[in-house]
Amino acid sequence: ILHKLMESYSSLKSIKFSGDNAHKELIDYVCQELFNSQDRIFLQELRQFRNQIAYEGFNIDKNYLERNIKKIENYISILINKIRIILKE
């Protein structure tokens, strides 16, 4: 969900990333626009987990998700609100 929302935001800003580092560059861009360096570190960590899940069969610890669910929900909310604002312009 976060990835698609970040892609939507960047697309609405006429920014497109492609290639091997596209997801990393997308996170860097969105964090530069909307979040801070600590957020960028966290979102890059989620990206790395996603890659490990997809390519190595990695599982995220349930406690990690429980500790961070509010933070993740907050990112989703911020991105949705920013996208709505752009669409109203």
ChimeraX attribute file (.defattr): number of C-alpha atoms within 10 A of each C-alpha:
attribute: neighborCount
match mode: 1-to-1
recipient: residues
	/A:1	8
	/A:2	18
	/A:3	14
	/A:4	9
	/A:5	18
	/A:6	22
	/A:7	19
	/A:8	17
	/A:9	21
	/A:10	19
	/A:11	12
	/A:12	13
	/A:13	11
	/A:14	8
	/A:15	12
	/A:16	13
	/A:17	15
	/A:18	9
	/A:19	7
	/A:20	8
	/A:21	9
	/A:22	12
	/A:23	17
	/A:24	15
	/A:25	16
	/A:26	21
	/A:27	23
	/A:28	19
	/A:29	17
	/A:30	17
	/A:31	18
	/A:32	13
	/A:33	10
	/A:34	13
	/A:35	15
	/A:36	12
	/A:37	11
	/A:38	10
	/A:39	17
	/A:40	19
	/A:41	14
	/A:42	14
	/A:43	20
	/A:44	18
	/A:45	12
	/A:46	15
	/A:47	17
	/A:48	13
	/A:49	16
	/A:50	16
	/A:51	13
	/A:52	14
	/A:53	13
	/A:54	11
	/A:55	9
	/A:56	10
	/A:57	9
	/A:58	12
	/A:59	11
	/A:60	12
	/A:61	8
	/A:62	8
	/A:63	9
	/A:64	9
	/A:65	12
	/A:66	9
	/A:67	10
	/A:68	12
	/A:69	12
	/A:70	11
	/A:71	13
	/A:72	16
	/A:73	12
	/A:74	12
	/A:75	19
	/A:76	17
	/A:77	14
	/A:78	14
	/A:79	19
	/A:80	17
	/A:81	12
	/A:82	14
	/A:83	18
	/A:84	12
	/A:85	10
	/A:86	12
	/A:87	10
	/A:88	6
	/A:89	5
